[in-house]
Amino acid sequence: MNTFKYLMALTGGALVGASAALLMAPSDGRNMRKRVGKRLDREKKMLSRELDRHRQVLVKKGRAALDDAAEYLGDELSGATKKVMKMVAR
């Protein structure tokens, strides 16, 4: 009698486990590849937008730095030109 209860409990547990495995099993390979592909496309687009945004910020900062450097060099050149003109005028 104990053996019968043991076998019934084992069979019941196996059925519950098999049912849970079927309900939680991932989808077939084709469907999974589609889902992964769509997710990768979304992530790629998001990353592309982020990279473009960062590129625009860096270009803007680079242009500002270039403008600052050009202004600084212009001021230095102007000052040096004035000094040379004073020296030549003596």
Residue pairs with C-beta under 8 A, 6 or more apart in sequence:
26 32
27 35
